[in-house]
Amino acid sequence: MSSARATAHPAHPGPAATVRAFASAWDRLDFEAILAWLAPGIRYENGPLPPLVGHAAVAAYLQGAGPFEACRWELVAIAEDGTRVLTERVDHLRVRGTTIRLPVMGVFDVQQGLIHHWRDYFDLAAYRAQWPA
């Protein structure tokens, strides 16, 4: 994978559109595009797991997750308040032929077209219970 660019996406219209584009990259499992939306100093808090800080740490984690055969972020609701975007979504992840359905509340802090802080809240036990044996 190439390193994500460290500058804002100039043609991007705003924080909610940034998050929608990020979700679209997940739908394609396009890790280059996923990583391009993350700021160099990204802070990622993934539910009850320890936070990750910095582009390299988050990239390594995301590329090692799964591996997912398919992914779809079903955006149920999205709200923008200044630079903060809240999402209610259902992540549909396919792993070894099994589809995992995970309700998630996501919070994204977006500045200059890049995600600087990403927090996802979900039930880790429900996620693990669906994981294929």
Backbone hydrogen bonds, N-H to C=O, Kabsch-Sander energy under -0.5 kcal/mol:
donor,donor_aa,acceptor,acceptor_aa,energy
12,H,9,H,-1.9
18,T,14,G,-2.1
19,V,15,P,-2.2
20,R,16,A,-2.4
21,A,17,A,-2.4
22,F,18,T,-2.3
23,A,19,V,-2.6
24,S,20,R,-2.3
25,A,21,A,-2.1
26,W,22,F,-1.8
27,D,23,A,-2.2
28,R,24,S,-1.3
29,L,25,A,-0.5
29,L,26,W,-1.1
30,D,25,A,-2.5
31,F,29,L,-1.2
34,I,30,D,-2.8
35,L,31,F,-2.6
36,A,32,E,-1.5
37,W,33,A,-0.9
37,W,34,I,-1.0
38,L,35,L,-1.4
39,A,115,I,-2.8
42,I,39,A,-1.9
43,R,116,H,-1.7
44,Y,52,L,-3.0
45,E,43,R,-0.5
45,E,118,W,-3.1
46,N,44,Y,-0.6
47,G,45,E,-1.0
47,G,120,D,-2.8
49,L,46,N,-1.9
52,L,44,Y,-2.7
54,G,42,I,-3.1
55,H,40,P,-2.4
58,V,54,G,-2.3
59,A,55,H,-2.8
60,A,56,A,-2.4
61,Y,57,A,-2.0
62,L,58,V,-2.8
63,Q,59,A,-2.5
64,G,60,A,-1.3
65,A,61,Y,-1.3
68,F,65,A,-0.5
69,E,94,R,-3.6
70,A,94,R,-1.0
72,R,92,H,-1.9
74,E,72,R,-0.8
74,E,90,V,-2.8
75,L,73,W,-1.0
76,V,74,E,-0.9
76,V,88,E,-2.1
77,A,88,E,-2.0
79,A,86,L,-2.4
81,D,84,R,-3.1
84,R,81,D,-1.8
85,V,108,F,-2.8
86,L,79,A,-3.0
87,T,106,G,-3.0
88,E,77,A,-2.6
89,R,87,T,-0.5
89,R,104,V,-2.7
90,V,74,E,-2.1
91,D,102,L,-3.0
92,H,72,R,-2.9
92,H,90,V,-0.5
93,L,91,D,-0.6
93,L,100,I,-2.6
94,R,70,A,-2.5
95,V,93,L,-0.6
95,V,98,T,-3.0
98,T,95,V,-2.4
100,I,93,L,-3.9
100,I,98,T,-0.6
102,L,91,D,-2.9
102,L,100,I,-0.6
104,V,89,R,-3.1
105,M,121,Y,-2.3
106,G,87,T,-2.8
106,G,104,V,-0.5
107,V,119,R,-3.0
108,F,85,V,-2.7
109,D,117,H,-2.9
110,V,83,T,-3.2
110,V,108,F,-0.6
111,Q,114,L,-2.5
114,L,111,Q,-1.8
115,I,37,W,-3.3
116,H,109,D,-3.1
116,H,114,L,-0.6
117,H,109,D,-1.2
118,W,43,R,-2.9
119,R,107,V,-2.9
120,D,45,E,-2.8
121,Y,105,M,-2.8
124,L,122,F,-0.9
127,Y,123,D,-1.9
128,R,124,L,-2.8
129,A,125,A,-2.2
130,Q,126,A,-0.9
130,Q,127,Y,-0.8
131,W,127,Y,-0.7
131,W,128,R,-0.6
